[in-house]
Amino acid sequence: MKFTKKYFLFVFLVAVCSLVACSDDDSDGENNPSNNFDRSQMLNNWADNLIIPSYQNFVAETNALKSASDAFLTETNAENLANLRTAWETAYVVWQTVEMYDIGPARDLVLRSFVNTYPTNAANINSLIEEQNYNLADPNLNDEQGFPALDYLLFGLAESDAEILNRFDNDFNGEKYRQYLTDVVDRIDFLSNQVLAEWQNGYRDVFVQNSGTSANSSTNRMANVFMEFYEVRLRNGKIGFPAGVYSGGEPQPTRVEAFYKKDLSKVLAIEALQAHRAFFNGNAINADTTAESFADYLDFLDTIKNGENLSSLINDQYEVSISNINELNDSFYNQINTNNNSMLEAFEDLQDNVVFLKSDMFSALSIALEFDSGDGD
Amino acid sequence: MKNNFLTYLATPVKAAPLAVFRVLFGLLMLYTTLRFVMQGWVDKYYIEPQFHFKYWGFEFVESLGVYTYILYAIALLAALGIMLGFKYRWSALLFFLSFTYCELIDKTYYLNHYYFVSIISFLLIFLPANAYFSIDAKYDKNIAFTKLPRYNILIVQLMLSIVYFYAGLAKINSEWLLNAMPLKIWLPSRYDLPLLGDLFQLEWMHYVMSWSGMLYDISIPFLLFYKRTRVLAFILVVVFHIMTRVLFPIGIFPYVMICSTLIFFDASFHEKVIAFFKKLFRFQWKQQPAVLEWTPNLKNKALATFFILFFSFQLLFPFRYMLYPDELFWTEEGYRFSWRVMLMEKGGYVQFKVVDPSTGQWFYVENQEFLTEYQQKQMRIQADFILQFAHFLEAYYQEKGIANPEIYVNSFIALNGRLSKPYINPKTDLTKVKDTWLHKDWILPFNEKIYGF
């Protein structure tokens, strides 16, 4: 075994020499990334400046929605209906900024499915109201509740506002409608408060401390829900499905978000896209600051790539999508019925960023596109 | 000269190295089979998916559904048989068949080290690895030998050498050596490793790792064969594989390689290992010295011919990529079964468009309706997967009532940190294309040159 010692010494010396030699080369190296990108700083920024403030805003709006609903039920008149509708609209818009965070408490509570599954099932809602034997915690009732159900209750129950008011305010079955409205609003309010409370009491630290690089680390999970939200909820849900992209060329305009309100679908889409962009860039929600984000991470890693800067390519493409979607009719329903080609173009614009995000960004960040993927090579 | 060489191959040497190799290989296969089942991967990979990507020529290999577990049970028992040397030839045969069958179900899960396991278990069928320190040898004196013709050990050593040397050759290219790609992408993402995490942020470190990885792979077979460098080589083997284990999720492969390279050591070392095993399990049995002589009978000649053909194939097959135009890393024509490990970071995106020519109507396909995430990930970056899925879609939509669907693909690939480039020709109707061994001219040109092997 005397060879072993000699060889070990040899290997050790070579290793030390090469380290020293290379360190000398490095002393003037300006193009080397000078310091480490700290993923846990990024997680801190996400949790404290984006996710939790977004939920705080959302909870403020769901609480306001509940107050407006209570007021409407106490005094059912046109003015309170208008106030309730406004509260619904505001809360629905703010929902777009938290829908992306399908992680931790929101995922455990299946928040997204309960709060925003559309198209809503109006026929079922009517029969639930009639029979009054429902429990909204039943996952099968996800398309009879949430914002889309309120969309139906507040805008789609009847042709005129007077008739809608009459549904809630008649001696025959008004009480049943009032009960259903209360239950739907309460459930949104309960779930949103629950998710915020869990983020504030414990989950925030769990999230931030899981800063490793495994498939289950917060960065990887967040990257995956970030991508899934963009591809499935935003591109497909808001634009692709209604425009018939996946359904044999037959547009399905009744699948737009906020179908009964009609002129809100564009606002919701833009809001969601802007929230996605803000998350990408790490823009704080309630303040005008920016901190560690995917964009910074890409910039940090960009020293290894020549050519164009990926984060600015992605931001340019966000810009293109937002301005082209802004050109669409406020009501995607009308847009599809008058000129669906513009919808299809908007789809393609969103699509272009899928390539940058999913192919380039994930590859650059070396993030696996799924959890628990077995062994590598 | 020729006779000298033949004498060298036939010279009886101690059987202990092969016996230890058999025990360790069986043990690791036992563990990997068990691990695969416990991780729920049988379910996830072979039972749940509604569609499987087939290897060319092995389209008949179907998933057995829940009965796939029976295959794993067989593999498990067979691995045990290999380890103990019990009904050894049958065990090796059954292990090879069951393990390889599972691998052939779906090429999504292709890994070089699974291919390596298949090859080794295949070779074991033809090697008398149960001649020593085995249950078979204890009960059947006719097959019990303490010395075997040297070629039996050389075969395993040669196979291991091919794996390393070819993996090293594959690293001699401009991406790996001149750009330190893809380590430049992978290493910085492991910032959280103690000590190394910080080093991995430094560019020179990526070059050091790339170059030393290449030099390691290419020289390790020689260092292992040469007695004076053997111990050093083994230290390098351990360090290198522990490193890969820390850096990448590669399961038990590092341990397989570490244990396998022990076969290069002298028999005296293996005798000690066996003595240790015997002591550990209070296994008292002394095998009588017996020598298996090589005689030029028909069986041995046939076996020799078989090994020559086998290794000729192993030496030539990885070079088939040279017969294809365009860049290997881009088209991946001739990429698999060639010991090309961890050479590329690829991200991709692929969207299928189905057109009904009778109405002109079109729609996009939601890949996740048919494929698991793992399958989608592999499909995004490999043309043969894309084509197979297109043919699956053709059949699916024919059944749905579109008589002659046309299927087009919009796809992009980001290779080793380059920006995404279009991959498949979006004007090619993939229903009109057959999967062959010819160059896939519906892959758009890479328009760049990567130099080297």
Interface residues (C-beta under 8 A of the other chain):
Chain A: F3 T4 Y7 F8 F10 V11 S18 C22 D25 D26 G29 N31 N32 P33 N35 N36 F37 D38 R39 S211 G212 T213 N236 G240 G244 V245 Y246 S247 G248 G249 E250 L301 T303 I304 K305 G307 E308 L310 L313 Q351 V354 V355 F356 K358 S359 D360 M361 F362 S363 A364 L365 S366 I367 L369 E370 S373 G374 D375 G376 D377
Chain B: Q39 W41 Y45 Y109 L111 N112 H113 K184 I185 W186 P188 S189 R190 Y191 D192 G197 D198 Q201 L202 E203 W204 M205 V208 R228 V231 L232 I235 L236 F248 P249 I250 G251 F253 V341 M342 E345 K346 G347 G348 Y349 Q351 D356 T359 Q361 W362 F363 Y364 V365 E366 E373 Y374 Q376 K377 R380 F412 I413 A414 G417 R418 L419 S420
